[in-house]
Amino acid sequence: MPFLHHLYRLSGLLSAVSLTFICGLILAQVVARNLGTTVRDAEEFAAWAMSAAGFFGLPYALHQGAHIRVAVVTRFVPKALHHPMELLSSVIGLALACYLAWYCSSFVLDSWRFKELSQGLVPVPMWIPQLPMVFGSVLLAVAFAERLLCVVQRRPFEVGSGDDVSSQAE
């Protein structure tokens, strides 16, 4: 599904941009302090960018095979159980990702409904910095759904790992 793979890469790029934004904020804060001033709400914006980096990075990391896996478990179980274990872990991952996406969406919708504003010097509607949580978690759920489909079809999903599903299923 090339379109989804482009979305995963875009999500990874947005994660990198968020981290770069944090670096820029820190640099601006250092320069401002040396000039006897500060950057308004730099810490708050950096925290939002860190959250965005984490959530944007989730689907990209899953597609790259970079999430933590307990590979030691597969070493001690028979090869015949590798495929069922991949199915089970994909189903559990999909369920958790769907719950996370639902919860994040509900949380951001509440912030929007109640017109919640940030507490800093710069009043920002809270749903704006919270949107990356929704985008990242929904795309993570989509990625887990695609991964589950790939495991069922015995096709590889992760592009960055050396051990794909088809080699584990044999």
C-alpha positions, 0 to 999 in steps of 0.5 A, spaced: 500 500 500 504 505 497 500 511 499 500 508 506 507 507 506 508 515 504 504 517 510 508 513 514 514 516 511 511 523 512 509 522 519 517 520 520 519 527 517 514 531 521 517 527 527 524 530 525 521 537 523 518 537 531 525 535 533 528 540 529 523 545 532 525 543 539 533 545 537 531 551 534 527 553 540 533 551 545 538 555 540 533 561 540 533 561 548 540 561 549 541 567 544 536 570 548 538 569 555 545 572 552 542 578 550 538 579 556 531 577 554 527 570 553 523 567 548 516 567 551 513 560 552 519 556 549 518 551 554 511 550 553 512 550 545 518 545 546 514 540 550 508 540 545 513 539 539 516 533 543 509 530 544 508 531 536 515 528 535 513 522 539 506 521 536 508 522 529 514 517 530 510 511 532 507 509 525 514 510 522 517 506 527 512 501 526 513 500 519 521 501 519 521 495 524 524 500 530 519 498 535 521 494 541 520 487 540 521 481 545 525 477 540 528 472 546 521 469 546 521 467 539 528 464 540 525 459 545 518 457 542 517 452 536 518 455 529 510 453 528 508 458 533 512 464 530 506 465 525 500 465 531 505 469 535 505 474 530 498 474 529 496 475 536 501 481 537 498 484 531 491 483 534 493 486 541 497 492 537 491 494 533 486 494 539 491 498 543 492 503 537 485 503 536 484 505 543 489 510 543 486 513 537 479 513 540 482 516 547 486 522 543 481 524 539 476 524 544 481 528 548 482 533 543 475 534 541 473 536 549 479 541 548 476 544 542 469 544 545 471 547 552 475 552 548 481 550 552 487 555 552 494 554 554 496 557 561 502 560 558 503 568 556 501 566 549 494 563 549 494 558 544 487 553 543 489 547 546 486 543 541 492 545 536 498 542 539 494 536 541 492 535 534 499 531 532 496 526 538 490 524 534 494 524 527 499 519 530 495 515 534 490 514 528 496 513 523 499 508 528 492 504 528 492 504 520 499 501 520 497 496 525 491 494 521 496 493 515 501 489 519 495 485 521 493 484 514 500 482 512 501 477 517 495 474 515 497 474 508 504 472 510 507 478 507 513 482 510 510 489 513 516 492 516 521 495 511 527 496 516 528 489 519 532 483 517 527 478 520 520 479 516 514 475 517 515 470 512 521 468 514 518 467 521 512 463 519 516 458 516 
